[in-house]
């Protein structure tokens, strides 16, 4: 996730299929229960994956990717 606040927003809701474990404390990773993936709309899952990728991509790569999609 881009930030700890974004991570917490996903994992604090116990009804959410997103979670974390002690192993990932201090790391921006968020886990998803595979058995519950169907609870997410494709747009929501796409947004989470997109934002996660953009938070880890180099600034140059992210800018090229966004520009290619007209999102710059």
C-alpha positions as CSV (number, residue, x, y, z in Angstrom):
1,X,0.0,0.0,0.0
2,X,1.1,3.6,-0.6
3,X,1.0,4.4,3.2
4,X,0.4,2.9,6.6
5,X,-2.9,4.9,6.7
6,X,-4.0,3.3,3.5
7,X,-3.1,-0.2,4.8
8,X,-5.0,0.4,8.1
9,X,-8.0,1.6,6.2
10,X,-8.2,-1.7,4.4
11,X,-7.4,-4.1,7.3
12,X,-9.2,-2.5,10.2
13,X,-12.7,-3.4,8.9
14,X,-13.1,-7.0,10.0
15,X,-15.8,-7.5,7.4
16,X,-13.2,-6.8,4.7
17,X,-11.4,-9.6,2.9
18,X,-8.1,-7.7,3.4
19,X,-6.0,-8.5,6.4
20,X,-2.4,-8.4,7.8
21,X,-0.4,-10.5,10.2
22,X,2.3,-9.6,12.8
23,X,4.9,-10.7,10.2
24,X,3.9,-7.7,8.1
25,X,3.9,-5.1,10.9
26,X,5.8,-2.1,9.6
27,X,5.6,-3.2,6.0
28,X,3.1,-1.8,3.5
29,X,1.8,-5.2,2.4
30,X,-1.8,-6.1,2.7
31,X,-3.0,-9.7,2.3
32,X,-6.3,-10.8,0.7
33,X,-8.2,-13.9,1.6
34,X,-8.4,-15.8,-1.7
35,X,-11.7,-17.4,-0.8
36,X,-13.3,-14.0,-0.4
37,X,-12.0,-12.3,-3.5
38,X,-15.4,-12.6,-5.1
39,X,-16.7,-10.0,-2.5
40,X,-14.7,-7.3,-4.3
41,X,-15.9,-5.5,-7.3
42,X,-13.4,-5.7,-10.2
43,X,-13.0,-1.9,-10.0
44,X,-12.1,-2.0,-6.3
45,X,-9.6,-4.8,-6.8
46,X,-8.1,-3.1,-9.8
47,X,-7.7,0.2,-7.8
48,X,-6.0,-1.6,-4.9
49,X,-3.5,-3.4,-7.1
50,X,-2.9,-0.3,-9.2
51,X,-2.2,1.9,-6.2
52,X,0.1,-0.8,-4.7
53,X,2.1,-1.1,-7.9
54,X,2.4,2.6,-8.3
55,X,3.7,3.0,-4.7
56,X,6.5,0.5,-5.4
57,X,7.4,1.4,-9.1
58,X,10.2,3.8,-9.8
59,X,8.9,7.4,-10.5
60,X,10.0,7.2,-14.1
61,X,8.2,3.8,-14.7
62,X,5.1,5.0,-12.9
63,X,5.0,8.2,-14.9
64,X,5.3,6.3,-18.2
65,X,2.7,3.8,-17.2
66,X,0.2,6.6,-16.2
67,X,0.9,8.6,-19.3
68,X,0.3,5.6,-21.5
69,X,-3.1,5.3,-19.9
70,X,-3.9,9.0,-20.1
71,X,-3.9,9.3,-16.4
72,X,-1.0,11.8,-16.0
